[in-house]
Amino acid sequence: MPRVQLFDKEKVLKNAMEVFWKKGFNGTSTRDLEKATGLGTSSIYNSFGDKESLFFETLQYYLEAEKFKVSQSIQGSTSALQALKALIECLLHKGGTAEIEVMGCFMVNSITELANHHPRLSQFAIDTRTGAITKLKELLQKAQQQGEIPKGNDSSQLAVYLHTVIMGLKVSGMLATDPKELQSVIDITIQNLTKL
């Protein structure tokens, strides 16, 4: 007979994610996870397998939340270029607010900590990057079709460029004391796309 989950899995993932995000994978103890989730060690291991499996589930949870946040932010955009700007801005902000996410990006932090010596995370990050670049490329191609960006530029290269800018902004957001600095980078990036 299968075990019945007696907890809210989404809440557990959210709370575990916050601990991993704050302390990193290596800095998070089983005790930290117990305290954050309200589950005992055996419940965590029975439900998620091990610390690494729970960590990957929290990364997936984070990415799904980010995808939802992005889709909400670009929904009202009247043009592809406006959607690109909204996408970049929303990825920099905490939970749909104007506040900069000072803890950085959970995915970027995890890559920085583990990717060089953790093949599973490295592949996960590569796959995630590929998906993000594909989405950016689609928006860039729409912007080219709408005449907002010159058509002579390679949308694949522009997508990699934009992804790199976004990752840099996420890291800079951890250090920036003035959100206007980051907004200025976004504005210049969008302006440059129209002039390339």
C-alpha positions in Angstrom: 0.0 0.0 0.0 1.5 3.4 -1.0 2.3 5.9 1.7 0.0 8.9 2.1 1.7 12.3 2.2 0.5 14.1 5.3 2.1 17.4 4.4 1.8 20.2 1.8 4.6 19.3 -0.7 4.6 22.7 -2.3 5.1 24.4 1.1 7.9 21.9 2.0 9.7 22.6 -1.3 9.3 26.4 -0.8 10.7 26.2 2.7 13.6 23.9 1.7 14.4 26.0 -1.3 14.7 29.1 0.9 17.2 27.3 3.1 19.3 26.0 0.2 19.1 29.5 -1.4 20.4 31.2 1.7 23.0 28.6 2.8 23.9 26.8 -0.4 23.7 23.0 -0.9 26.9 22.3 1.1 26.0 24.7 3.9 22.6 23.2 4.5 22.4 20.5 7.1 19.7 17.9 7.6 18.8 19.7 10.8 18.3 23.0 8.8 15.9 21.1 6.5 14.0 19.6 9.4 13.6 23.0 11.0 12.5 24.7 7.7 10.1 22.0 6.6 8.7 20.7 9.9 9.5 17.2 8.7 11.7 14.7 10.5 14.7 13.2 8.7 12.9 9.9 7.9 10.0 11.8 6.4 12.3 13.9 4.2 14.2 10.8 3.0 11.1 8.7 2.5 9.4 11.5 0.5 12.4 12.9 -1.5 15.0 10.2 -1.4 18.0 12.1 -0.1 19.3 15.7 0.3 20.5 15.9 -3.3 17.1 14.7 -4.7 15.3 17.3 -2.5 17.7 19.9 -3.7 16.9 19.2 -7.3 13.2 19.2 -6.6 13.6 22.7 -5.0 15.5 23.9 -8.1 12.7 22.6 -10.3 10.2 24.3 -8.1 12.1 27.6 -8.3 12.4 27.4 -12.1 8.6 26.7 -12.5 7.9 29.7 -10.2 10.2 31.8 -12.3 8.6 30.7 -15.6 5.2 31.6 -14.1 6.5 35.0 -13.0 7.9 35.6 -16.5 4.7 34.6 -18.3 2.7 36.9 -16.0 5.0 39.8 -16.5 5.0 39.7 -20.3 1.3 38.9 -20.7 0.2 42.5 -21.0 3.1 43.6 -23.3 2.0 45.3 -26.5 5.2 44.5 -28.4 8.0 41.9 -28.3 10.6 44.5 -27.3 8.4 45.5 -24.4 8.0 41.9 -23.4 11.8 41.4 -23.4 12.2 44.4 -21.1 9.4 43.2 -18.8 11.0 39.7 -18.8 14.4 41.0 -17.7 12.9 43.3 -15.1 10.8 40.6 -13.5 13.7 38.2 -13.3 15.6 40.8 -11.2 12.8 41.5 -8.8 11.6 39.6 -5.7 8.3 37.8 -6.2 6.6 40.3 -8.5 7.5 43.4 -6.4 9.8 46.3 -7.3 12.3 45.1 -4.7 15.6 43.7 -6.1 16.2 40.1 -5.1 19.3 40.6 -2.9 19.9 36.9 -2.5 20.6 36.6 -6.2 19.2 33.8 -8.4 18.9 30.4 -6.7 19.9 28.7 -9.9 22.9 31.0 -10.5 24.0 30.6 -6.9 23.7 26.8 -7.2 25.7 26.7 -10.4 28.4 28.8 -8.9 28.6 26.5 -5.9 28.4 23.1 -7.5 28.5 22.9 -11.3 32.3 22.4 -11.7 32.2 19.2 -9.6 28.6 18.1 -9.9 27.8 16.6 -13.3 24.0 16.3 -12.6 23.7 20.0 -11.8 25.9 20.9 -14.6 23.7 19.1 -17.1 20.5 20.5 -15.4 22.0 24.1 -15.8 22.9 23.5 -19.4 19.4 22.3 -20.2 17.9 25.2 -18.3 20.1 27.7 -20.1 19.2 26.2 -23.5 15.5 26.6 -22.7 15.9 30.2 -21.6 17.9 31.1 -24.7 15.3 29.5 -26.9 12.6 31.6 -25.2 14.7 34.8 -25.7 15.3 33.9 -29.3 11.6 33.5 -29.9 10.9 37.0 -28.5 13.8 38.5 -30.4 12.5 37.0 -33.7 9.1 38.5 -33.0 10.8 41.9 -32.3 12.6 41.5 -35.7 9.3 40.7 -37.4 7.6 43.7 -35.8 10.4 45.9 -37.0 11.6 46.8 -33.5 15.0 45.2 -33.9 17.0 45.2 -37.2 16.5 41.9 -39.1 20.1 41.5 -40.1 21.2 40.4 -36.7 21.5 36.7 -35.7 18.7 36.1 -33.2 20.6 33.1 -31.7 23.6 35.3 -30.9 21.4 38.1 -29.5 19.6 35.5 -27.3 23.0 34.4 -25.8 23.9 38.0 -25.3 20.7 38.8 -23.5 21.0 35.6 -21.4 24.5 36.7 -20.4 23.2 40.2 -19.5 20.4 38.7 -17.4 22.8 36.4 -15.5 25.2 39.3 -14.8 22.3 41.4 -13.6 21.2 38.7 -11.2 24.7 38.6 -9.7 25.0 42.4 -9.6 21.6 42.5 -7.9 23.2 40.9 -4.8 25.7 43.9 -4.5 23.8 46.9 -5.9 22.9 49.5 -3.4 20.9 51.5 -5.9 18.2 49.7 -8.0 18.5 52.6 -10.6 21.9 51.3 -11.6 20.4 47.9 -12.6 17.5 49.6 -14.4 19.9 51.7 -16.3 21.7 48.5 -17.6 18.3 47.1 -18.6 17.4 50.3 -20.5 20.7 50.5 -22.2 20.5 46.8 -23.2 17.1 47.3 -24.8 18.2 50.5 -26.5 21.2 48.7 -28.0 19.0 46.0 -29.4 17.2 48.5 -31.5 20.5 50.0 -32.9 22.4 46.8 -33.7 
